[in-house]
Amino acid sequence: MNSWRVLTSVRLVRLASAPVCQTTAPGTLLVTRNGSTKASFAKNNDKQNNKNGQNNNNGQKAAIALASAAALALKVYYDQEGISLQAQTEDEDFAHENRVRMYMAPDKIFNYFASFQLISGSGQDRKTMMMTPMDFYSAITPDCTLAHGVGAGAHVDVTEAEVAENKFYMEKSPIQGSILNEIGAAGLLSYSDFCFLLTMLSTPQRYIDTAFNLFDVTGDGNIEAKEFAYVSTKMAHKTGGFGSYTNLDQEEILASSSGLLNYLFGKDRKKSINRADIKKLQIDLLEEIIQLEFSEYDKDGSGRISESDLCKFLLKNTKIPPKKQAAMLKRVEKIWPSKARGISLPSFKNLFYVLAGGAELERALFFLDVEGIGVDIEEFRKISSWVSHSELSDHVAKVLFALLDDDGDGRFFKEEIGAVIFDWRQSRGFEKGSLHVSMGQLRI
């Protein structure tokens, strides 16, 4: 029995059956939404309405009973096996989600992690997969424990009216002043929204102006809803091709319930955004993603994580064999057996920006190390500052060298750090969404 799949089934059953306007704490399995089919059974007389309402309630009770039975069966199974019901997702499930992030095409990743299907159109005949902001976080975070993908084809139906009135349950970010929650309050995320947000996170800050220029089709220094809809649709890869973009496509996109379009341009699509807005959006997104990932290790909310936790963050979903990873962690834990000085959120943030630099870090390393003799700890800190535009903590640098400097010579070589530092972006699917710049034979 796979606990993750059973719990996911329970979650989906309860999503489809729970009453409207029910509020729960972020991350709970009990979810809120009313059956969207009840309107189609309404009759003109009160007697028939009452009868249908009773049938609807019976259906909800049956669904909840089914969910409860599944949960009870799972608990009995765990009791028999001596395993706590509060156990986290099994390693094999983490590994499967990680493979989805690394190797699948963007549209497949989106469909795997998207948990809602939006029903729209005059005849309620148009169905579009949509995701919540926390689905988005899960889709780009290896070994994510805050939210999980439900798998392709597993979703909850929700109507445009329910989305507009917030009459459905949506997991929220625990970060105060969350931009993800602000976007979520405006609606769900479409596939084009997913691709755009992925681009914002995976494009180094020094190239964000280039990304803005691509969206500013008219070159007037502002991006309007039509420009945004056109470029974001064209950049969203789809299996089998990119598809067409006609005036009908544009009208449909602009009239959609996209939370990102609502957030950026208003529901009337009359607002516009400028270069400063795009930069702020990128910074706010990065800051929240970093805080969320830091919180997965900072269980006690102390504001610091151990050196070992930092190394686990770096090693997760790498291609390094488990036996070698264990040896690398043992080397670090020998120096810092417990949370001694620890790693603060600002230090973690600076390292995250360095890792997000991707090819920029590799290019800077080759520029400084043309002799092929490697770089020492201070030279590595200098390179990191070029990429992140902030100083890498000396303590974080020492932890990195303890983890990755296999021969202990005090110098970094490409072969030593490539599998962790340079491949970090790939484990999050960043290479699928980042801005690529080509000049002659140079491609970054």
C-alpha positions as CSV (number, residue, x, y, z in Angstrom):
1,M,0.0,0.0,0.0
2,N,1.3,3.4,-0.9
3,S,0.5,5.9,1.8
4,W,1.1,8.9,-0.4
5,R,-1.4,7.8,-3.0
6,V,-4.0,6.9,-0.4
7,L,-3.8,10.2,1.3
8,T,-3.9,12.0,-2.0
9,S,-7.1,10.1,-2.8
10,V,-8.6,11.1,0.5
11,R,-7.7,14.7,-0.2
12,L,-9.3,14.7,-3.6
13,V,-12.5,13.0,-2.3
14,R,-12.8,15.6,0.4
15,L,-12.0,18.4,-2.0
16,A,-15.0,17.4,-4.1
17,S,-17.4,16.9,-1.2
18,A,-16.7,19.4,1.5
19,P,-19.2,22.3,2.0
20,V,-18.4,25.8,0.7
21,C,-16.7,28.5,2.7
22,Q,-15.2,26.0,5.1
23,T,-11.9,27.4,6.3
24,T,-8.9,25.3,7.4
25,A,-5.3,26.0,8.4
26,P,-2.8,25.9,5.5
27,G,-1.6,22.4,4.7
28,T,-4.6,20.5,6.2
29,L,-6.1,17.7,4.2
30,L,-9.7,18.8,5.0
31,V,-10.7,21.0,2.1
32,T,-13.6,23.1,1.0
33,R,-15.7,23.1,-2.1
34,N,-19.3,22.4,-2.9
35,G,-20.5,20.1,-5.6
36,S,-20.6,22.3,-8.8
37,T,-23.2,20.0,-10.4
38,K,-26.0,20.9,-8.0
39,A,-27.2,23.9,-10.1
40,S,-28.0,21.7,-13.0
41,F,-30.5,19.7,-11.0
42,A,-32.4,22.8,-9.7
43,K,-36.1,22.8,-10.5
44,N,-38.7,25.6,-10.4
45,N,-40.7,24.2,-7.5
46,D,-39.6,24.1,-3.9
47,K,-40.4,20.5,-3.4
48,Q,-38.0,19.4,-6.2
49,N,-35.4,21.7,-4.8
50,N,-35.6,20.1,-1.4
51,K,-35.4,16.7,-2.9
52,N,-32.4,17.5,-4.9
53,G,-30.7,19.2,-1.9
54,Q,-31.3,16.0,0.1
55,N,-29.8,13.9,-2.7
56,N,-26.8,16.2,-2.8
57,N,-26.3,16.0,0.9
58,N,-26.5,12.2,0.7
59,G,-23.9,12.2,-2.0
60,Q,-21.6,14.3,0.1
61,K,-22.1,12.1,3.1
62,A,-21.2,9.0,1.0
63,A,-18.1,10.7,-0.3
64,I,-17.0,11.7,3.2
65,A,-17.7,8.2,4.5
66,L,-15.6,6.8,1.7
67,A,-12.8,9.2,2.5
68,S,-13.0,8.3,6.2
69,A,-13.0,4.6,5.5
70,A,-9.9,5.0,3.4
71,A,-8.2,7.0,6.1
72,L,-9.2,4.4,8.7
73,A,-7.8,1.6,6.6
74,L,-4.6,3.5,6.2
75,K,-4.4,4.0,10.0
76,V,-5.0,0.3,10.7
77,Y,-2.3,-0.6,8.2
78,Y,0.2,1.8,9.9
79,D,-0.7,0.5,13.3
80,Q,0.0,-3.0,12.2
81,E,3.3,-2.0,10.7
82,G,4.3,0.1,13.7
83,I,4.6,3.2,11.6
84,S,3.3,6.6,12.6
85,L,0.4,8.0,10.6
86,Q,2.3,11.3,10.6
87,A,5.2,9.9,8.6
88,Q,6.2,12.1,5.6
89,T,6.0,11.1,2.0
90,E,8.0,8.0,1.3
91,D,11.4,8.2,-0.4
92,E,10.1,6.6,-3.6
93,D,7.4,9.2,-3.9
94,F,9.9,12.0,-3.5
95,A,12.1,10.4,-6.1
96,H,9.2,10.1,-8.6
97,E,8.3,13.8,-8.2
98,N,12.0,14.8,-8.5
99,R,12.2,12.8,-11.8
100,V,9.1,14.7,-13.1
101,R,10.7,18.1,-12.3
102,M,14.0,17.1,-13.9
103,Y,13.1,15.2,-17.0
104,M,9.5,16.0,-18.1
105,A,8.5,18.8,-20.5
106,P,7.1,21.9,-18.9
107,D,3.5,21.1,-19.9
108,K,3.8,17.6,-18.4
109,I,5.2,19.1,-15.2
110,F,2.3,21.5,-15.0
111,N,-0.3,18.8,-15.5
112,Y,1.3,16.6,-12.9
113,F,1.3,19.3,-10.1
114,A,-1.9,21.2,-11.1
115,S,-4.7,20.2,-8.8
116,F,-7.7,22.0,-10.3
117,Q,-9.7,21.8,-13.5
118,L,-11.5,25.0,-14.4
119,I,-14.9,24.5,-16.0
120,S,-15.8,27.6,-18.1
121,G,-17.7,28.7,-21.2
122,S,-21.3,29.5,-21.8
123,G,-22.2,25.8,-21.9
124,Q,-19.7,24.8,-19.1
125,D,-18.0,22.7,-21.8
126,R,-14.4,24.2,-21.7
127,K,-12.1,22.5,-19.2
128,T,-8.6,23.9,-18.4
129,M,-6.1,22.6,-16.0
130,M,-5.1,25.2,-13.4
131,M,-2.8,25.2,-10.4
132,T,-2.6,27.0,-7.1
133,P,0.5,29.1,-6.1
134,M,1.5,26.4,-3.7
135,D,1.2,23.8,-6.5
136,F,3.7,26.1,-8.3
137,Y,6.1,26.0,-5.4
138,S,5.8,22.2,-5.2
139,A,6.5,22.0,-9.0
140,I,9.9,23.7,-8.6
141,T,11.1,22.4,-5.3
142,P,12.8,19.0,-5.0
143,D,11.8,16.9,-2.0
144,C,9.1,19.4,-1.2
145,T,7.2,18.7,2.1
146,L,4.8,21.6,2.1
147,A,2.7,20.4,-0.9
148,H,2.7,17.5,-3.3
149,G,1.7,16.8,-6.8
150,V,-1.5,14.8,-7.2
151,G,-0.5,13.4,-10.6
152,A,-1.7,13.9,-14.1
153,G,-5.5,13.3,-14.4
154,A,-6.1,13.7,-10.7
155,H,-7.9,17.0,-10.1
156,V,-10.9,18.8,-8.6
157,D,-13.4,20.5,-10.8
158,V,-14.1,24.1,-10.1
159,T,-16.3,26.7,-11.9
160,E,-15.4,30.2,-12.9
161,A,-18.1,31.5,-10.5
162,E,-16.6,29.5,-7.6
163,V,-13.1,30.9,-8.4
164,A,-14.4,34.5,-8.6
165,E,-16.2,34.2,-5.3
166,N,-13.3,32.1,-3.6
167,K,-15.8,29.3,-2.9
168,F,-13.1,26.6,-2.9
169,Y,-10.3,25.5,-0.7
170,M,-6.7,26.5,-1.7
171,E,-3.6,25.8,0.4
172,K,-1.8,29.0,1.3
173,S,1.8,30.0,1.8
174,P,2.6,30.5,5.5
175,I,4.9,33.4,4.7
176,Q,3.6,36.8,6.0
177,G,2.8,39.3,3.2
178,S,3.0,36.4,0.7
179,I,3.0,37.4,-2.9
180,L,1.9,33.9,-3.8
181,N,-1.2,34.3,-1.6
182,E,-1.9,37.7,-3.3
183,I,-1.8,36.1,-6.7
184,G,-3.9,33.2,-5.4
185,A,-6.5,35.6,-4.1
186,A,-6.9,36.9,-7.7
187,G,-7.4,33.4,-9.1
188,L,-5.7,30.2,-10.2
189,L,-2.6,29.9,-12.4
190,S,-2.8,28.8,-16.0
191,Y,-0.1,27.0,-17.9
192,S,1.1,30.3,-19.4
193,D,1.2,31.8,-15.9
194,F,3.3,28.8,-14.8
195,C,5.8,29.3,-17.6
196,F,6.1,33.0,-16.9
197,L,6.7,32.6,-13.2
198,L,9.3,29.9,-13.9
199,T,11.1,32.3,-16.2
200,M,11.0,35.0,-13.5
201,L,12.7,32.7,-11.0
202,S,15.2,31.1,-13.4
203,T,16.5,34.2,-15.1
204,P,19.5,35.9,-13.4
205,Q,18.7,39.4,-12.1
206,R,21.2,41.0,-14.4
207,Y,19.1,39.8,-17.4
208,I,15.7,40.7,-16.2
209,D,15.8,43.9,-18.3
210,T,16.3,41.7,-21.4
211,A,13.2,39.6,-20.4
212,F,11.2,42.8,-19.9
213,N,12.2,44.0,-23.4
214,L,10.8,40.8,-24.9
215,F,7.4,41.4,-23.4
216,D,7.4,45.1,-24.3
217,V,6.5,44.5,-27.9
218,T,5.7,48.2,-28.6
219,G,8.8,49.5,-26.9
220,D,7.0,52.2,-25.0
221,G,8.4,51.1,-21.6
222,N,5.1,49.5,-20.4
223,I,3.6,46.0,-20.8
224,E,-0.1,45.9,-21.5
225,A,-2.3,42.8,-21.0
226,K,-2.4,42.1,-24.8
227,E,1.4,42.2,-25.0
228,F,1.8,40.0,-22.0
229,A,-0.8,37.5,-23.2
230,Y,0.8,37.3,-26.7
231,V,4.4,36.7,-25.4
232,S,3.6,34.4,-22.5
233,T,1.5,32.2,-24.8
234,K,4.2,32.0,-27.4
235,M,6.9,31.2,-24.8
236,A,4.8,28.4,-23.2
237,H,6.1,25.2,-24.8
238,K,3.5,22.6,-25.6
239,T,4.1,19.0,-26.7
240,G,3.7,18.8,-30.4
241,G,4.4,22.5,-31.0
242,F,3.5,26.0,-29.8
243,G,0.1,26.3,-31.5
244,S,-1.5,29.2,-33.1
245,Y,-2.3,32.7,-31.7
246,T,-5.2,34.4,-33.4
247,N,-7.5,37.2,-32.3
248,L,-9.8,34.6,-30.9
249,D,-7.0,33.0,-28.9
250,Q,-6.1,36.5,-27.5
251,E,-9.7,37.2,-26.6
252,E,-10.0,33.9,-24.8
253,I,-6.8,34.4,-22.8
254,L,-7.7,38.0,-21.8
255,A,-11.2,36.8,-20.7
256,S,-9.8,33.9,-18.7
257,S,-9.7,33.6,-14.9
258,S,-5.9,33.7,-14.8
259,G,-4.9,34.8,-11.3
260,L,-1.6,36.2,-12.6
261,L,-3.4,38.3,-15.3
262,N,-5.9,39.6,-12.7
263,Y,-3.0,40.4,-10.3
264,L,-0.9,42.3,-12.8
265,F,-3.5,43.9,-15.1
266,G,-6.7,43.9,-13.1
267,K,-9.9,42.0,-14.0
268,D,-10.7,44.7,-16.6
269,R,-7.2,44.3,-18.1
270,K,-6.7,48.1,-18.2
271,K,-3.6,48.3,-16.0
272,S,-0.1,48.1,-17.3
273,I,3.2,47.2,-15.7
274,N,6.7,48.8,-16.2
275,R,10.3,47.7,-15.7
276,A,10.3,48.4,-12.0
277,D,7.1,46.3,-11.5
278,I,8.7,43.3,-13.2
279,K,11.9,43.6,-11.1
280,K,9.9,43.8,-7.9
281,L,7.8,40.8,-9.0
282,Q,11.0,38.8,-9.5
283,I,12.5,39.8,-6.2
284,D,9.3,39.2,-4.3
285,L,8.9,35.7,-5.8
286,L,12.5,34.8,-5.1
287,E,12.4,36.1,-1.6
288,E,9.3,34.0,-0.8
289,I,10.5,30.8,-2.5
290,I,13.8,31.1,-0.5
291,Q,11.9,31.7,2.8
292,L,9.6,28.7,2.1
293,E,12.5,26.4,1.4
294,F,14.4,27.6,4.4
295,S,11.4,27.0,6.6
296,E,11.4,23.3,5.5
297,Y,14.6,23.0,7.5
298,D,14.0,25.5,10.2
299,K,11.4,23.4,12.0
300,D,11.6,25.3,15.3
301,G,11.5,28.8,13.7
302,S,14.8,29.8,15.2
303,G,15.9,31.6,12.1
304,R,18.9,29.4,11.7
305,I,19.5,25.9,10.3
306,S,22.4,23.5,10.9
307,E,25.4,23.1,8.6
308,S,24.2,19.6,7.9
309,D,20.8,20.9,6.8
310,L,22.5,23.3,4.4
311,C,24.4,20.4,2.8
312,K,21.2,18.3,2.5
313,F,19.6,21.2,0.7
314,L,22.5,21.2,-1.7
315,L,22.6,17.5,-2.2
316,K,19.0,16.7,-2.6
317,N,18.1,15.4,-6.0
318,T,21.7,15.4,-7.2
319,K,23.1,12.5,-9.3
320,I,25.7,11.7,-6.7
321,P,25.4,8.1,-5.5
322,P,23.9,7.8,-2.0
323,K,27.0,6.2,-0.5
324,K,29.1,9.1,-1.6
325,Q,26.6,11.6,-0.3
326,A,26.6,9.9,3.1
327,A,30.4,10.2,3.2
328,M,30.3,13.9,2.2
329,L,27.7,14.6,5.0
330,K,29.8,12.7,7.5
331,R,32.7,14.9,6.7
332,V,30.7,18.0,7.4
333,E,29.1,16.6,10.6
334,K,32.5,15.7,11.9
335,I,33.4,19.4,11.9
336,W,30.0,20.7,13.0
337,P,28.4,17.8,14.9
338,S,25.3,19.9,15.8
339,K,23.9,23.3,15.0
340,A,26.8,25.3,16.2
341,R,27.1,28.7,14.5
342,G,24.4,27.5,12.1
343,I,23.2,29.2,8.8
344,S,21.0,32.3,9.0
345,L,18.3,33.1,6.5
346,P,20.3,36.0,5.0
347,S,23.3,33.7,4.4
348,F,21.0,31.0,3.0
349,K,19.5,33.6,0.7
350,N,22.8,34.8,-0.7
351,L,23.8,31.2,-1.5
352,F,20.4,30.6,-3.2
353,Y,21.1,33.6,-5.5
354,V,24.5,32.2,-6.3
355,L,23.1,28.8,-7.2
356,A,20.3,30.4,-9.2
357,G,22.9,32.1,-11.3
358,G,23.6,28.9,-13.1
359,A,25.7,29.4,-16.2
360,E,26.8,32.8,-14.8
361,L,28.6,31.1,-12.0
362,E,30.3,28.6,-14.3
363,R,31.3,31.3,-16.7
364,A,32.8,33.5,-13.9
365,L,34.7,30.5,-12.6
366,F,36.3,29.8,-15.9
367,F,37.2,33.5,-16.4
368,L,39.0,33.6,-13.1
369,D,40.6,30.1,-13.4
370,V,42.1,30.3,-16.9
371,E,45.2,28.5,-15.6
372,G,43.2,25.5,-14.6
373,I,44.5,25.4,-11.0
374,G,41.2,25.8,-9.3
375,V,40.0,28.6,-7.0
376,D,40.5,29.0,-3.2
377,I,37.9,29.9,-0.7
378,E,38.3,33.7,-1.1
379,E,38.4,33.5,-4.9
380,F,35.2,31.5,-4.8
381,R,33.5,34.1,-2.5
382,K,34.6,36.8,-5.0
383,I,33.1,34.9,-7.9
384,S,29.9,34.4,-5.9
385,S,29.6,38.1,-5.3
386,W,29.8,38.7,-9.1
387,V,26.8,36.5,-9.6
388,S,24.6,37.4,-6.6
389,H,25.7,41.0,-6.2
390,S,26.1,40.3,-2.5
391,E,28.8,38.9,-0.3
392,L,28.7,35.1,0.4
393,S,29.1,34.4,4.1
394,D,32.6,33.1,5.0
395,H,30.9,30.4,7.1
396,V,28.8,29.2,4.2
397,A,31.9,29.1,2.1
398,K,33.7,27.0,4.7
399,V,30.8,24.6,4.8
400,L,30.8,24.3,1.0
401,F,34.5,23.5,0.9
402,A,34.1,20.9,3.6
403,L,31.3,19.3,1.6
404,L,32.7,19.5,-1.9
405,D,36.5,19.6,-1.6
406,D,37.1,15.9,-1.8
407,D,40.8,15.9,-1.8
408,G,41.0,18.6,0.9
409,D,43.5,20.8,-1.0
410,G,41.5,23.9,-0.3
411,R,40.7,24.5,-4.0
412,F,37.6,24.1,-6.1
413,F,37.7,22.5,-9.5
414,K,34.9,22.1,-12.0
415,E,34.9,18.3,-11.6
416,E,34.4,18.6,-7.8
417,I,31.5,21.1,-7.7
418,G,29.8,20.5,-11.1
419,A,27.4,17.8,-9.9
420,V,26.1,20.0,-7.1
421,I,26.6,23.7,-7.9
422,F,26.2,23.7,-11.7
423,D,23.4,21.0,-11.8
424,W,21.4,22.6,-9.0
425,R,19.1,24.5,-11.5
426,Q,18.3,21.3,-13.4
427,S,16.8,19.6,-10.4
428,R,14.2,22.4,-10.2
429,G,13.4,22.6,-13.9
430,F,15.0,26.1,-14.2
431,E,16.7,25.3,-17.5
432,K,13.3,24.7,-19.1
433,G,12.1,28.2,-18.3
434,S,15.1,30.5,-18.2
435,L,16.0,33.2,-20.6
436,H,18.8,32.0,-23.0
437,V,21.0,34.6,-24.7
438,S,23.1,33.7,-27.8
439,M,25.9,35.8,-29.3
440,G,27.9,34.0,-32.0
441,Q,29.1,30.8,-30.4
442,L,28.5,32.1,-26.9
443,R,25.3,30.9,-25.3
444,I,24.3,31.7,-21.7
